[in-house]
């Protein structure tokens, strides 16, 4: 979590990206019977939300990079002419 680009605030995602935290909570609920230490539920939940948020950010970055590559290829072929 120390690497600046991936440092994600759980509060930001719980207020602005409901699908992110909903997915994390559903995964947590599904995995709850397998948890060894139920006293660690809150730290586990926080980690689950942050990990999901990072996954969403990576997916957005990959999509943006793919769009840039497609645009560059289109422009290299002559664009609108």
HTML snippet that shows the backbone in 3Dmol.js (N, CA, C, O; Angstrom):
<script src="https://3Dmol.org/build/3Dmol-min.js"></script>
<div id="view" style="width:600px;height:400px;position:relative"></div>
<script>
const pdb = `
ATOM      1  N   UNK A   1       0.815  -1.196   0.000  1.00  0.00           N
ATOM      2  CA  UNK A   1       0.000   0.000   0.000  1.00  0.00           C
ATOM      3  C   UNK A   1       0.857   1.258   0.000  1.00  0.00           C
ATOM      4  O   UNK A   1       0.333   2.362  -0.150  1.00  0.00           O
ATOM      5  N   UNK A   2       2.157   1.106   0.165  1.00  0.00           N
ATOM      6  CA  UNK A   2       3.002   2.273   0.215  1.00  0.00           C
ATOM      7  C   UNK A   2       3.313   2.854  -1.154  1.00  0.00           C
ATOM      8  O   UNK A   2       3.676   4.027  -1.242  1.00  0.00           O
ATOM      9  N   UNK A   3       3.185   2.077  -2.227  1.00  0.00           N
ATOM     10  CA  UNK A   3       3.509   2.616  -3.547  1.00  0.00           C
ATOM     11  C   UNK A   3       2.449   3.614  -3.954  1.00  0.00           C
ATOM     12  O   UNK A   3       1.273   3.274  -4.089  1.00  0.00           O
ATOM     13  N   UNK A   4       2.881   4.864  -4.150  1.00  0.00           N
ATOM     14  CA  UNK A   4       2.004   6.013  -4.340  1.00  0.00           C
ATOM     15  C   UNK A   4       0.859   5.842  -5.309  1.00  0.00           C
ATOM     16  O   UNK A   4      -0.265   6.231  -4.992  1.00  0.00           O
ATOM     17  N   UNK A   5       1.098   5.269  -6.489  1.00  0.00           N
ATOM     18  CA  UNK A   5       0.048   5.180  -7.504  1.00  0.00           C
ATOM     19  C   UNK A   5      -1.070   4.242  -7.089  1.00  0.00           C
ATOM     20  O   UNK A   5      -2.222   4.429  -7.481  1.00  0.00           O
ATOM     21  N   UNK A   6      -0.735   3.228  -6.292  1.00  0.00           N
ATOM     22  CA  UNK A   6      -1.749   2.273  -5.884  1.00  0.00           C
ATOM     23  C   UNK A   6      -2.297   2.543  -4.489  1.00  0.00           C
ATOM     24  O   UNK A   6      -3.065   1.741  -3.958  1.00  0.00           O
ATOM     25  N   UNK A   7      -1.909   3.656  -3.898  1.00  0.00           N
ATOM     26  CA  UNK A   7      -2.401   3.980  -2.571  1.00  0.00           C
ATOM     27  C   UNK A   7      -3.845   4.449  -2.699  1.00  0.00           C
ATOM     28  O   UNK A   7      -4.110   5.544  -3.195  1.00  0.00           O
ATOM     29  N   UNK A   8      -4.767   3.616  -2.251  1.00  0.00           N
ATOM     30  CA  UNK A   8      -6.191   3.860  -2.460  1.00  0.00           C
ATOM     31  C   UNK A   8      -6.863   4.092  -1.120  1.00  0.00           C
ATOM     32  O   UNK A   8      -6.641   3.339  -0.172  1.00  0.00           O
ATOM     33  N   UNK A   9      -7.670   5.112  -1.037  1.00  0.00           N
ATOM     34  CA  UNK A   9      -8.427   5.385   0.173  1.00  0.00           C
ATOM     35  C   UNK A   9      -9.731   4.601   0.139  1.00  0.00           C
ATOM     36  O   UNK A   9     -10.528   4.759  -0.787  1.00  0.00           O
ATOM     37  N   UNK A  10      -9.951   3.765   1.134  1.00  0.00           N
ATOM     38  CA  UNK A  10     -11.182   2.989   1.202  1.00  0.00           C
ATOM     39  C   UNK A  10     -12.401   3.913   1.283  1.00  0.00           C
ATOM     40  O   UNK A  10     -13.452   3.605   0.722  1.00  0.00           O
ATOM     41  N   UNK A  11     -12.259   5.050   1.985  1.00  0.00           N
ATOM     42  CA  UNK A  11     -13.373   5.989   2.096  1.00  0.00           C
ATOM     43  C   UNK A  11     -13.794   6.520   0.729  1.00  0.00           C
ATOM     44  O   UNK A  11     -14.986   6.656   0.456  1.00  0.00           O
ATOM     45  N   UNK A  12     -12.820   6.822  -0.132  1.00  0.00           N
ATOM     46  CA  UNK A  12     -13.134   7.336  -1.464  1.00  0.00           C
ATOM     47  C   UNK A  12     -13.972   6.327  -2.225  1.00  0.00           C
ATOM     48  O   UNK A  12     -14.950   6.697  -2.874  1.00  0.00           O
ATOM     49  N   UNK A  13     -13.602   5.062  -2.155  1.00  0.00           N
ATOM     50  CA  UNK A  13     -14.325   4.063  -2.927  1.00  0.00           C
ATOM     51  C   UNK A  13     -15.659   3.685  -2.300  1.00  0.00           C
ATOM     52  O   UNK A  13     -16.577   3.293  -3.020  1.00  0.00           O
ATOM     53  N   UNK A  14     -15.795   3.790  -0.997  1.00  0.00           N
ATOM     54  CA  UNK A  14     -17.083   3.468  -0.406  1.00  0.00           C
ATOM     55  C   UNK A  14     -18.109   4.557  -0.677  1.00  0.00           C
ATOM     56  O   UNK A  14     -19.311   4.292  -0.648  1.00  0.00           O
ATOM     57  N   UNK A  15     -17.656   5.773  -0.940  1.00  0.00           N
ATOM     58  CA  UNK A  15     -18.614   6.851  -1.204  1.00  0.00           C
ATOM     59  C   UNK A  15     -18.839   7.082  -2.686  1.00  0.00           C
ATOM     60  O   UNK A  15     -19.920   7.522  -3.079  1.00  0.00           O
ATOM     61  N   UNK A  16     -17.837   6.796  -3.527  1.00  0.00           N
ATOM     62  CA  UNK A  16     -17.941   7.145  -4.946  1.00  0.00           C
ATOM     63  C   UNK A  16     -18.067   5.950  -5.875  1.00  0.00           C
ATOM     64  O   UNK A  16     -18.478   6.121  -7.023  1.00  0.00           O
ATOM     65  N   UNK A  17     -17.737   4.774  -5.435  1.00  0.00           N
ATOM     66  CA  UNK A  17     -17.789   3.592  -6.289  1.00  0.00           C
ATOM     67  C   UNK A  17     -18.548   2.475  -5.573  1.00  0.00           C
ATOM     68  O   UNK A  17     -17.940   1.487  -5.161  1.00  0.00           O
ATOM     69  N   UNK A  18     -19.871   2.618  -5.418  1.00  0.00           N
ATOM     70  CA  UNK A  18     -20.622   1.622  -4.659  1.00  0.00           C
ATOM     71  C   UNK A  18     -20.478   0.208  -5.202  1.00  0.00           C
ATOM     72  O   UNK A  18     -20.474  -0.747  -4.425  1.00  0.00           O
ATOM     73  N   UNK A  19     -20.360   0.052  -6.510  1.00  0.00           N
ATOM     74  CA  UNK A  19     -20.234  -1.298  -7.054  1.00  0.00           C
ATOM     75  C   UNK A  19     -18.952  -1.954  -6.561  1.00  0.00           C
ATOM     76  O   UNK A  19     -18.907  -3.171  -6.385  1.00  0.00           O
ATOM     77  N   UNK A  20     -17.906  -1.154  -6.335  1.00  0.00           N
ATOM     78  CA  UNK A  20     -16.640  -1.694  -5.849  1.00  0.00           C
ATOM     79  C   UNK A  20     -16.792  -2.261  -4.453  1.00  0.00           C
ATOM     80  O   UNK A  20     -16.424  -3.409  -4.205  1.00  0.00           O
ATOM     81  N   UNK A  21     -17.331  -1.468  -3.539  1.00  0.00           N
ATOM     82  CA  UNK A  21     -17.435  -1.992  -2.180  1.00  0.00           C
ATOM     83  C   UNK A  21     -18.527  -3.028  -2.054  1.00  0.00           C
ATOM     84  O   UNK A  21     -18.420  -3.921  -1.214  1.00  0.00           O
ATOM     85  N   UNK A  22     -19.582  -2.945  -2.863  1.00  0.00           N
ATOM     86  CA  UNK A  22     -20.610  -3.985  -2.812  1.00  0.00           C
ATOM     87  C   UNK A  22     -20.029  -5.332  -3.225  1.00  0.00           C
ATOM     88  O   UNK A  22     -20.307  -6.355  -2.600  1.00  0.00           O
ATOM     89  N   UNK A  23     -19.221  -5.323  -4.282  1.00  0.00           N
ATOM     90  CA  UNK A  23     -18.585  -6.555  -4.725  1.00  0.00           C
ATOM     91  C   UNK A  23     -17.656  -7.102  -3.636  1.00  0.00           C
ATOM     92  O   UNK A  23     -17.630  -8.306  -3.382  1.00  0.00           O
ATOM     93  N   UNK A  24     -16.894  -6.205  -2.993  1.00  0.00           N
ATOM     94  CA  UNK A  24     -15.984  -6.626  -1.930  1.00  0.00           C
ATOM     95  C   UNK A  24     -16.752  -7.211  -0.750  1.00  0.00           C
ATOM     96  O   UNK A  24     -16.326  -8.215  -0.179  1.00  0.00           O
ATOM     97  N   UNK A  25     -17.877  -6.601  -0.373  1.00  0.00           N
ATOM     98  CA  UNK A  25     -18.656  -7.113   0.749  1.00  0.00           C
ATOM     99  C   UNK A  25     -19.312  -8.449   0.416  1.00  0.00           C
ATOM    100  O   UNK A  25     -19.383  -9.339   1.264  1.00  0.00           O
ATOM    101  N   UNK A  26     -19.788  -8.586  -0.812  1.00  0.00           N
ATOM    102  CA  UNK A  26     -20.369  -9.874  -1.195  1.00  0.00           C
ATOM    103  C   UNK A  26     -19.317 -10.977  -1.184  1.00  0.00           C
ATOM    104  O   UNK A  26     -19.590 -12.099  -0.755  1.00  0.00           O
ATOM    105  N   UNK A  27     -18.129 -10.660  -1.651  1.00  0.00           N
ATOM    106  CA  UNK A  27     -17.039 -11.639  -1.614  1.00  0.00           C
ATOM    107  C   UNK A  27     -16.690 -11.993  -0.175  1.00  0.00           C
ATOM    108  O   UNK A  27     -16.464 -13.159   0.146  1.00  0.00           O
ATOM    109  N   UNK A  28     -16.646 -10.985   0.688  1.00  0.00           N
ATOM    110  CA  UNK A  28     -16.362 -11.224   2.103  1.00  0.00           C
ATOM    111  C   UNK A  28     -17.428 -12.123   2.719  1.00  0.00           C
ATOM    112  O   UNK A  28     -17.099 -13.064   3.441  1.00  0.00           O
ATOM    113  N   UNK A  29     -18.687 -11.846   2.445  1.00  0.00           N
ATOM    114  CA  UNK A  29     -19.779 -12.657   2.987  1.00  0.00           C
ATOM    115  C   UNK A  29     -19.668 -14.100   2.506  1.00  0.00           C
ATOM    116  O   UNK A  29     -19.875 -15.043   3.271  1.00  0.00           O
ATOM    117  N   UNK A  30     -19.338 -14.255   1.220  1.00  0.00           N
ATOM    118  CA  UNK A  30     -19.195 -15.593   0.651  1.00  0.00           C
ATOM    119  C   UNK A  30     -18.040 -16.349   1.301  1.00  0.00           C
ATOM    120  O   UNK A  30     -18.137 -17.555   1.529  1.00  0.00           O
ATOM    121  N   UNK A  31     -16.938 -15.638   1.604  1.00  0.00           N
ATOM    122  CA  UNK A  31     -15.744 -16.275   2.147  1.00  0.00           C
ATOM    123  C   UNK A  31     -15.743 -16.377   3.669  1.00  0.00           C
ATOM    124  O   UNK A  31     -14.834 -16.981   4.239  1.00  0.00           O
ATOM    125  N   UNK A  32     -16.737 -15.802   4.335  1.00  0.00           N
ATOM    126  CA  UNK A  32     -16.745 -15.740   5.786  1.00  0.00           C
ATOM    127  C   UNK A  32     -16.629 -17.104   6.478  1.00  0.00           C
ATOM    128  O   UNK A  32     -15.901 -17.211   7.465  1.00  0.00           O
ATOM    129  N   UNK A  33     -17.312 -18.140   6.004  1.00  0.00           N
ATOM    130  CA  UNK A  33     -17.164 -19.426   6.699  1.00  0.00           C
ATOM    131  C   UNK A  33     -15.721 -19.943   6.692  1.00  0.00           C
ATOM    132  O   UNK A  33     -15.343 -20.710   7.577  1.00  0.00           O
ATOM    133  N   UNK A  34     -14.922 -19.541   5.724  1.00  0.00           N
ATOM    134  CA  UNK A  34     -13.549 -20.008   5.646  1.00  0.00           C
ATOM    135  C   UNK A  34     -12.547 -19.176   6.434  1.00  0.00           C
ATOM    136  O   UNK A  34     -11.375 -19.542   6.516  1.00  0.00           O
ATOM    137  N   UNK A  35     -12.987 -18.069   7.015  1.00  0.00           N
ATOM    138  CA  UNK A  35     -12.074 -17.224   7.781  1.00  0.00           C
ATOM    139  C   UNK A  35     -11.686 -17.914   9.083  1.00  0.00           C
ATOM    140  O   UNK A  35     -12.535 -18.456   9.791  1.00  0.00           O
ATOM    141  N   UNK A  36     -10.397 -17.885   9.387  1.00  0.00           N
ATOM    142  CA  UNK A  36      -9.927 -18.534  10.614  1.00  0.00           C
ATOM    143  C   UNK A  36     -10.193 -17.684  11.846  1.00  0.00           C
ATOM    144  O   UNK A  36     -10.602 -18.206  12.883  1.00  0.00           O
ATOM    145  N   UNK A  37      -9.966 -16.388  11.745  1.00  0.00           N
ATOM    146  CA  UNK A  37     -10.065 -15.506  12.903  1.00  0.00           C
ATOM    147  C   UNK A  37     -11.146 -14.461  12.649  1.00  0.00           C
ATOM    148  O   UNK A  37     -10.902 -13.459  11.977  1.00  0.00           O
ATOM    149  N   UNK A  38     -12.327 -14.695  13.182  1.00  0.00           N
ATOM    150  CA  UNK A  38     -13.440 -13.767  12.956  1.00  0.00           C
ATOM    151  C   UNK A  38     -13.233 -12.431  13.672  1.00  0.00           C
ATOM    152  O   UNK A  38     -13.943 -11.465  13.392  1.00  0.00           O
ATOM    153  N   UNK A  39     -12.263 -12.368  14.599  1.00  0.00           N
ATOM    154  CA  UNK A  39     -11.941 -11.093  15.244  1.00  0.00           C
ATOM    155  C   UNK A  39     -11.229 -10.160  14.273  1.00  0.00           C
ATOM    156  O   UNK A  39     -11.181  -8.951  14.499  1.00  0.00           O
ATOM    157  N   UNK A  40     -10.680 -10.707  13.204  1.00  0.00           N
ATOM    158  CA  UNK A  40      -9.962  -9.915  12.205  1.00  0.00           C
ATOM    159  C   UNK A  40     -10.851  -9.551  11.018  1.00  0.00           C
ATOM    160  O   UNK A  40     -10.353  -9.216   9.943  1.00  0.00           O
ATOM    161  N   UNK A  41     -12.155  -9.616  11.214  1.00  0.00           N
ATOM    162  CA  UNK A  41     -13.092  -9.367  10.123  1.00  0.00           C
ATOM    163  C   UNK A  41     -12.984  -7.951   9.557  1.00  0.00           C
ATOM    164  O   UNK A  41     -13.011  -7.770   8.339  1.00  0.00           O
ATOM    165  N   UNK A  42     -12.864  -6.953  10.422  1.00  0.00           N
ATOM    166  CA  UNK A  42     -12.784  -5.571   9.929  1.00  0.00           C
ATOM    167  C   UNK A  42     -11.503  -5.309   9.129  1.00  0.00           C
ATOM    168  O   UNK A  42     -11.579  -4.715   8.053  1.00  0.00           O
ATOM    169  N   UNK A  43     -10.331  -5.728   9.614  1.00  0.00           N
ATOM    170  CA  UNK A  43      -9.140  -5.538   8.770  1.00  0.00           C
ATOM    171  C   UNK A  43      -9.237  -6.319   7.459  1.00  0.00           C
ATOM    172  O   UNK A  43      -8.770  -5.848   6.422  1.00  0.00           O
ATOM    173  N   UNK A  44      -9.833  -7.493   7.500  1.00  0.00           N
ATOM    174  CA  UNK A  44     -10.005  -8.286   6.283  1.00  0.00           C
ATOM    175  C   UNK A  44     -10.933  -7.562   5.309  1.00  0.00           C
ATOM    176  O   UNK A  44     -10.685  -7.535   4.104  1.00  0.00           O
ATOM    177  N   UNK A  45     -12.001  -6.978   5.845  1.00  0.00           N
ATOM    178  CA  UNK A  45     -12.950  -6.234   5.006  1.00  0.00           C
ATOM    179  C   UNK A  45     -12.271  -5.031   4.364  1.00  0.00           C
ATOM    180  O   UNK A  45     -12.469  -4.756   3.181  1.00  0.00           O
ATOM    181  N   UNK A  46     -11.476  -4.321   5.143  1.00  0.00           N
ATOM    182  CA  UNK A  46     -10.759  -3.158   4.611  1.00  0.00           C
ATOM    183  C   UNK A  46      -9.820  -3.588   3.484  1.00  0.00           C
ATOM    184  O   UNK A  46      -9.774  -2.952   2.431  1.00  0.00           O
ATOM    185  N   UNK A  47      -9.082  -4.654   3.707  1.00  0.00           N
ATOM    186  CA  UNK A  47      -8.163  -5.151   2.678  1.00  0.00           C
ATOM    187  C   UNK A  47      -8.934  -5.598   1.441  1.00  0.00           C
ATOM    188  O   UNK A  47      -8.483  -5.378   0.317  1.00  0.00           O
ATOM    189  N   UNK A  48     -10.095  -6.222   1.640  1.00  0.00           N
ATOM    190  CA  UNK A  48     -10.895  -6.675   0.500  1.00  0.00           C
ATOM    191  C   UNK A  48     -11.380  -5.496  -0.332  1.00  0.00           C
ATOM    192  O   UNK A  48     -11.348  -5.557  -1.561  1.00  0.00           O
ATOM    193  N   UNK A  49     -11.826  -4.433   0.311  1.00  0.00           N
ATOM    194  CA  UNK A  49     -12.304  -3.245  -0.404  1.00  0.00           C
ATOM    195  C   UNK A  49     -11.144  -2.582  -1.154  1.00  0.00           C
ATOM    196  O   UNK A  49     -11.291  -2.194  -2.313  1.00  0.00           O
ATOM    197  N   UNK A  50     -10.004  -2.457  -0.496  1.00  0.00           N
ATOM    198  CA  UNK A  50      -8.857  -1.817  -1.138  1.00  0.00           C
ATOM    199  C   UNK A  50      -8.353  -2.655  -2.305  1.00  0.00           C
ATOM    200  O   UNK A  50      -8.029  -2.112  -3.362  1.00  0.00           O
ATOM    201  N   UNK A  51      -8.283  -3.965  -2.128  1.00  0.00           N
ATOM    202  CA  UNK A  51      -7.832  -4.825  -3.226  1.00  0.00           C
ATOM    203  C   UNK A  51      -8.779  -4.756  -4.414  1.00  0.00           C
ATOM    204  O   UNK A  51      -8.336  -4.728  -5.562  1.00  0.00           O
ATOM    205  N   UNK A  52     -10.080  -4.728  -4.145  1.00  0.00           N
ATOM    206  CA  UNK A  52     -11.055  -4.616  -5.235  1.00  0.00           C
ATOM    207  C   UNK A  52     -10.911  -3.260  -5.934  1.00  0.00           C
ATOM    208  O   UNK A  52     -10.987  -3.173  -7.160  1.00  0.00           O
ATOM    209  N   UNK A  53     -10.705  -2.210  -5.145  1.00  0.00           N
ATOM    210  CA  UNK A  53     -10.539  -0.875  -5.720  1.00  0.00           C
ATOM    211  C   UNK A  53      -9.305  -0.834  -6.618  1.00  0.00           C
ATOM    212  O   UNK A  53      -9.342  -0.243  -7.697  1.00  0.00           O
ATOM    213  N   UNK A  54      -8.225  -1.452  -6.181  1.00  0.00           N
ATOM    214  CA  UNK A  54      -7.019  -1.494  -7.009  1.00  0.00           C
ATOM    215  C   UNK A  54      -7.271  -2.253  -8.302  1.00  0.00           C
ATOM    216  O   UNK A  54      -6.783  -1.863  -9.362  1.00  0.00           O
ATOM    217  N   UNK A  55      -8.034  -3.338  -8.214  1.00  0.00           N
ATOM    218  CA  UNK A  55      -8.357  -4.107  -9.416  1.00  0.00           C
ATOM    219  C   UNK A  55      -9.145  -3.255 -10.410  1.00  0.00           C
ATOM    220  O   UNK A  55      -8.895  -3.297 -11.614  1.00  0.00           O
ATOM    221  N   UNK A  56     -10.090  -2.489  -9.894  1.00  0.00           N
ATOM    222  CA  UNK A  56     -10.890  -1.611 -10.754  1.00  0.00           C
ATOM    223  C   UNK A  56      -9.998  -0.548 -11.395  1.00  0.00           C
ATOM    224  O   UNK A  56     -10.122  -0.267 -12.587  1.00  0.00           O
ATOM    225  N   UNK A  57      -9.103   0.038 -10.607  1.00  0.00           N
ATOM    226  CA  UNK A  57      -8.196   1.052 -11.153  1.00  0.00           C
ATOM    227  C   UNK A  57      -7.301   0.456 -12.241  1.00  0.00           C
ATOM    228  O   UNK A  57      -7.092   1.081 -13.280  1.00  0.00           O
ATOM    229  N   UNK A  58      -6.773  -0.746 -12.009  1.00  0.00           N
ATOM    230  CA  UNK A  58      -5.930  -1.380 -13.030  1.00  0.00           C
ATOM    231  C   UNK A  58      -6.721  -1.631 -14.305  1.00  0.00           C
ATOM    232  O   UNK A  58      -6.214  -1.416 -15.406  1.00  0.00           O
ATOM    233  N   UNK A  59      -7.957  -2.084 -14.163  1.00  0.00           N
ATOM    234  CA  UNK A  59      -8.792  -2.332 -15.342  1.00  0.00           C
ATOM    235  C   UNK A  59      -9.038  -1.044 -16.114  1.00  0.00           C
ATOM    236  O   UNK A  59      -9.002  -1.047 -17.344  1.00  0.00           O
ATOM    237  N   UNK A  60      -9.287   0.056 -15.409  1.00  0.00           N
ATOM    238  CA  UNK A  60      -9.494   1.347 -16.075  1.00  0.00           C
ATOM    239  C   UNK A  60      -8.227   1.811 -16.778  1.00  0.00           C
ATOM    240  O   UNK A  60      -8.282   2.342 -17.887  1.00  0.00           O
ATOM    241  N   UNK A  61      -7.081   1.608 -16.125  1.00  0.00           N
ATOM    242  CA  UNK A  61      -5.812   1.996 -16.761  1.00  0.00           C
ATOM    243  C   UNK A  61      -5.553   1.178 -18.019  1.00  0.00           C
ATOM    244  O   UNK A  61      -5.118   1.716 -19.037  1.00  0.00           O
ATOM    245  N   UNK A  62      -5.824  -0.145 -17.948  1.00  0.00           N
ATOM    246  CA  UNK A  62      -5.628  -0.989 -19.126  1.00  0.00           C
ATOM    247  C   UNK A  62      -6.545  -0.564 -20.257  1.00  0.00           C
ATOM    248  O   UNK A  62      -6.121  -0.526 -21.413  1.00  0.00           O
ATOM    249  N   UNK A  63      -7.791  -0.243 -19.947  1.00  0.00           N
ATOM    250  CA  UNK A  63      -8.738   0.194 -20.976  1.00  0.00           C
ATOM    251  C   UNK A  63      -8.295   1.522 -21.591  1.00  0.00           C
ATOM    252  O   UNK A  63      -8.392   1.704 -22.804  1.00  0.00           O
ATOM    253  N   UNK A  64      -7.813   2.443 -20.766  1.00  0.00           N
ATOM    254  CA  UNK A  64      -7.348   3.735 -21.278  1.00  0.00           C
ATOM    255  C   UNK A  64      -6.119   3.539 -22.162  1.00  0.00           C
ATOM    256  O   UNK A  64      -5.997   4.179 -23.207  1.00  0.00           O
ATOM    257  N   UNK A  65      -5.217   2.666 -21.752  1.00  0.00           N
ATOM    258  CA  UNK A  65      -4.020   2.414 -22.560  1.00  0.00           C
ATOM    259  C   UNK A  65      -4.403   1.776 -23.890  1.00  0.00           C
ATOM    260  O   UNK A  65      -3.847   2.135 -24.928  1.00  0.00           O
ATOM    261  N   UNK A  66      -5.338   0.840 -23.873  1.00  0.00           N
ATOM    262  CA  UNK A  66      -5.785   0.194 -25.109  1.00  0.00           C
ATOM    263  C   UNK A  66      -6.423   1.222 -26.045  1.00  0.00           C
ATOM    264  O   UNK A  66      -6.220   1.167 -27.258  1.00  0.00           O
ATOM    265  N   UNK A  67      -7.187   2.153 -25.490  1.00  0.00           N
ATOM    266  CA  UNK A  67      -7.812   3.195 -26.310  1.00  0.00           C
ATOM    267  C   UNK A  67      -6.752   4.095 -26.944  1.00  0.00           C
ATOM    268  O   UNK A  67      -6.884   4.487 -28.104  1.00  0.00           O
ATOM    269  N   UNK A  68      -5.700   4.423 -26.185  1.00  0.00           N
ATOM    270  CA  UNK A  68      -4.615   5.247 -26.729  1.00  0.00           C
ATOM    271  C   UNK A  68      -3.913   4.527 -27.877  1.00  0.00           C
ATOM    272  O   UNK A  68      -3.586   5.138 -28.894  1.00  0.00           O
ATOM    273  N   UNK A  69      -3.686   3.234 -27.709  1.00  0.00           N
ATOM    274  CA  UNK A  69      -3.014   2.453 -28.751  1.00  0.00           C
ATOM    275  C   UNK A  69      -3.870   2.395 -30.008  1.00  0.00           C
ATOM    276  O   UNK A  69      -3.359   2.543 -31.118  1.00  0.00           O
ATOM    277  N   UNK A  70      -5.177   2.179 -29.837  1.00  0.00           N
ATOM    278  CA  UNK A  70      -6.085   2.133 -30.991  1.00  0.00           C
ATOM    279  C   UNK A  70      -6.131   3.482 -31.696  1.00  0.00           C
ATOM    280  O   UNK A  70      -6.136   3.542 -32.925  1.00  0.00           O
ATOM    281  N   UNK A  71      -6.163   4.560 -30.927  1.00  0.00           N
ATOM    282  CA  UNK A  71      -6.187   5.896 -31.520  1.00  0.00           C
ATOM    283  C   UNK A  71      -4.898   6.158 -32.300  1.00  0.00           C
ATOM    284  O   UNK A  71      -4.935   6.681 -33.413  1.00  0.00           O
ATOM    285  N   UNK A  72      -3.774   5.796 -31.716  1.00  0.00           N
ATOM    286  CA  UNK A  72      -2.496   6.000 -32.397  1.00  0.00           C
ATOM    287  C   UNK A  72      -2.433   5.192 -33.694  1.00  0.00           C
ATOM    288  O   UNK A  72      -1.928   5.682 -34.705  1.00  0.00           O
ATOM    289  N   UNK A  73      -2.942   3.961 -33.671  1.00  0.00           N
ATOM    290  CA  UNK A  73      -2.945   3.124 -34.874  1.00  0.00           C
ATOM    291  C   UNK A  73      -3.856   3.729 -35.936  1.00  0.00           C
ATOM    292  O   UNK A  73      -3.516   3.739 -37.119  1.00  0.00           O
ATOM    293  N   UNK A  74      -5.003   4.229 -35.516  1.00  0.00           N
ATOM    294  CA  UNK A  74      -5.950   4.851 -36.443  1.00  0.00           C
ATOM    295  C   UNK A  74      -5.329   6.094 -37.079  1.00  0.00           C
ATOM    296  O   UNK A  74      -5.441   6.308 -38.286  1.00  0.00           O
ATOM    297  N   UNK A  75      -4.673   6.908 -36.252  1.00  0.00           N
ATOM    298  CA  UNK A  75      -4.029   8.114 -36.764  1.00  0.00           C
ATOM    299  C   UNK A  75      -2.880   7.763 -37.704  1.00  0.00           C
ATOM    300  O   UNK A  75      -2.649   8.466 -38.688  1.00  0.00           O
ATOM    301  N   UNK A  76      -2.157   6.677 -37.408  1.00  0.00           N
ATOM    302  CA  UNK A  76      -1.045   6.259 -38.264  1.00  0.00           C
ATOM    303  C   UNK A  76      -1.548   5.800 -39.632  1.00  0.00           C
ATOM    304  O   UNK A  76      -0.841   5.916 -40.633  1.00  0.00           O
ATOM    305  N   UNK A  77      -2.777   5.279 -39.665  1.00  0.00           N
ATOM    306  CA  UNK A  77      -3.362   4.839 -40.933  1.00  0.00           C
ATOM    307  C   UNK A  77      -3.955   6.006 -41.716  1.00  0.00           C
ATOM    308  O   UNK A  77      -4.426   5.807 -42.836  1.00  0.00           O
ATOM    309  N   UNK A  78      -3.945   7.182 -41.176  1.00  0.00           N
ATOM    310  CA  UNK A  78      -4.426   8.337 -41.918  1.00  0.00           C
ATOM    311  C   UNK A  78      -5.618   9.013 -41.290  1.00  0.00           C
ATOM    312  O   UNK A  78      -6.036  10.065 -41.775  1.00  0.00           O
ATOM    313  N   UNK A  79      -6.177   8.472 -40.251  1.00  0.00           N
ATOM    314  CA  UNK A  79      -7.283   9.123 -39.566  1.00  0.00           C
ATOM    315  C   UNK A  79      -8.489   9.336 -40.443  1.00  0.00           C
ATOM    316  O   UNK A  79      -8.972   8.395 -41.074  1.00  0.00           O
ATOM    317  N   UNK A  80      -8.988  10.561 -40.497  1.00  0.00           N
ATOM    318  CA  UNK A  80     -10.216  10.889 -41.230  1.00  0.00           C
ATOM    319  C   UNK A  80      -9.989  11.186 -42.716  1.00  0.00           C
ATOM    320  O   UNK A  80     -10.917  11.059 -43.515  1.00  0.00           O
ATOM    321  N   UNK A  81      -8.812  11.565 -43.083  1.00  0.00           N
ATOM    322  CA  UNK A  81      -8.459  11.937 -44.472  1.00  0.00           C
ATOM    323  C   UNK A  81      -9.421  12.898 -45.054  1.00  0.00           C
ATOM    324  O   UNK A  81      -9.267  13.306 -46.205  1.00  0.00           O
TER     325      UNK A  81
END
`;
const viewer = $3Dmol.createViewer("view");
viewer.addModel(pdb, "pdb");
viewer.setStyle({}, {cartoon: {color: "spectrum"}});
viewer.zoomTo();
viewer.render();
</script>
